[in-house]
Amino acid sequence: MTLARYAGATGEQGRFAEARASGQIQEAIQSGRAARTVADHAVDAQDCKELLAMLGLKAVDGTRRCRGVGQG
C-alpha cells in the first residue's frame, strides 16, 4: 500500500512539473512575441530599450532559438 501511494504522489508531481514547464514555455513564447512587436514599432534603439524596460522585457526575449540537428 505504501508503495502504491508513493507511486501515485510521484505521478501527480510529474504532471505538476509538466504543467509548470509548459507554462514556462508559453510565457517565453509570449515574451518573445511581445519583445519583437515592441522592436518592430520602436522609433529607434533607445525607444526600443525604454519600451522593453517599461514592459519588464529583455531584448534577448525577442531572439529566436533554433534547435535543429547540429545546432546548440
N, C-alpha and C positions, 0 to 999 in steps of 0.2 A: 504494500500500500504506500509506504513512504516513497519508494522509487517511482511509482506512478504519479504521485503528487508532485514530486520534484521534476519529472519529465514534463508535466503539464505547465508548471511555472516557467520552465525554460522555453517552452513553445510560445507562451504569452510574451516573454521577454524578447524572443526573436521577432515576433510580429510587431512589437512596440519599436524595436530597433529598426526594422524595415520601414515602418511608417515614419519614424523620425528622419531616416536617411532620405526617404522620398520627399519629405517636406523640405529638407535642406537643399536637395537638388532643384526642386521647384522654385525655392527662394533665390537660388543662384541664377536660374534662368530668368526670372523676373527682374532681378537686379541688373543683369546684363542687358536685357532689353531696354530697361529704363536708362541706363548709362549711355547706350548707343543712341537712343532717342534724344537725350539731352545734347549729346555731341553733334547730332545732325541739325539741331535747331539753335545751337550756340552761335553767337556772332564771331567770337574769336576764342583763342585758347584760354585767356583769363576769364572770360564769361563762362566757358565750359567748366573750368575749375571751380568757380564760385557757385554755379548751379549744382554741380555734383556735391559740393560740401553742404549746401543747404538741404539737399535730399538725403544726406548721410551715405552717399555712394562714393565709390572709388573709381578712378579711371580704369583700373585693372578689371573691374566688374564687367566692363564692356568688351573685353577681349574674348575672342572665341578660342576655345581649346579643341584641337583635333586629336583624336585618339585612334588613329589608324595604325595599320601594320607598319612597324619600323619608326613610329613617331612616339615621342615622350609624353 
